[in-house]
Amino acid sequence: MRLIPLLAGFAAFAIAAPALAAPKLLGTFTDWDAFTTGSGNAKACWVITVPKRTKPKEVDHTGVFFMVSQKPGKKIADEVRLGVRYDLKAGSDGTAIMGGFKEPLFNSGKDAWAYDAASDKRIVATMKGAALLTVKQRAANGDGTEYDFSLSGFSAAMDAANKACGS
């Protein structure tokens, strides 16, 4: 994977958890990287990737990522997140799509999240058996965006993250 998008993802992750130490790369698994940081209740593990295809071409999609995180000290497992560098349309759901599976994602600033832990679990379970994750979103200015994320290596990356976090 390319290091700059990963650093953007970690920087955004670190903002949410400022006490975390520098991340440790657990490994690269085809199109996904797995990381861990912290210890005890502050331990966190995550897997992250960047899109293989972006739409529309006129938009700068630099820094876009999709990640799944584990924060066992906070009892958070399989938390999915899309991160972008532009504001997403408030009050408008994005959609995670894998084949016939669709799950809404709520927008909050420059991030999109599953609505609850059950939704996170459904998305992650589907990701493990799929080849491609498409996320459709709407920017604050109303423009539609679309991202295709390869799921090649996702299960192996999740295994590494789960092992590191004891999940």
QUIUR-V483633 format. One record per backbone hydrogen bond with DSSP energy under -1.0 kcal/mol. NH is the residue of the N-H (numbers start at 0). CO is the residue of the C=O. E is the energy in kcal/mol with one decimal. If there is no record, write none. Layout:
NH_CO_E / NH_CO_E
This chain:
5_1_-1.1 / 6_2_-2.6 / 7_3_-2.2 / 8_4_-2.4 / 9_5_-2.8 / 10_6_-2.9 / 11_7_-2.2 / 12_8_-2.2 / 13_9_-3.5 / 14_10_-1.6 / 19_16_-1.8 / 23_35_-3.2 / 25_33_-3.1 / 26_33_-1.2 / 28_31_-3.8 / 30_151_-2.1 / 31_28_-1.9 / 32_47_-2.2 / 33_26_-2.4 / 34_45_-3.0 / 35_23_-1.7 / 36_43_-2.2 / 41_38_-1.9 / 42_39_-1.6 / 43_36_-2.5 / 44_69_-2.4 / 45_34_-2.1 / 46_67_-2.2 / 47_32_-2.2 / 48_65_-1.9 / 51_147_-3.3 / 52_147_-1.3 / 54_145_-2.0 / 58_55_-1.3 / 63_60_-1.7 / 64_82_-2.2 / 65_48_-2.0 / 66_80_-2.6 / 67_46_-2.0 / 68_78_-2.3 / 69_44_-3.3 / 70_75_-3.1 / 73_70_-1.8 / 74_71_-1.3 / 75_70_-2.1 / 78_68_-2.4 / 80_66_-2.0 / 81_111_-2.4 / 82_64_-2.6 / 83_109_-2.6 / 87_108_-3.2 / 88_137_-3.0 / 91_88_-1.4 / 93_104_-3.0 / 94_135_-2.4 / 95_102_-3.0 / 96_133_-3.2 / 97_100_-2.2 / 100_97_-2.4 / 102_95_-2.0 / 104_93_-2.1 / 105_112_-2.6 / 107_110_-3.1 / 110_107_-1.6 / 111_81_-2.1 / 112_105_-2.4 / 119_115_-2.4 / 120_116_-2.5 / 121_117_-2.2 / 122_118_-2.5 / 123_119_-2.6 / 124_120_-2.7 / 125_121_-2.1 / 126_122_-2.5 / 127_123_-1.7 / 128_125_-1.1 / 132_148_-2.7 / 133_96_-2.9 / 134_146_-2.7 / 135_94_-2.4 / 136_144_-2.7 / 138_142_-3.3 / 139_86_-3.0 / 141_138_-2.4 / 144_136_-2.6 / 145_54_-2.3 / 146_134_-2.4 / 147_52_-2.5 / 148_132_-3.4 / 150_130_-2.3 / 153_150_-1.8 / 156_152_-2.4 / 157_153_-2.8 / 158_154_-2.3 / 159_155_-2.0 / 160_156_-2.4 / 161_157_-3.1 / 162_158_-2.3 / 163_159_-2.3 / 164_160_-1.9 / 166_161_-2.7
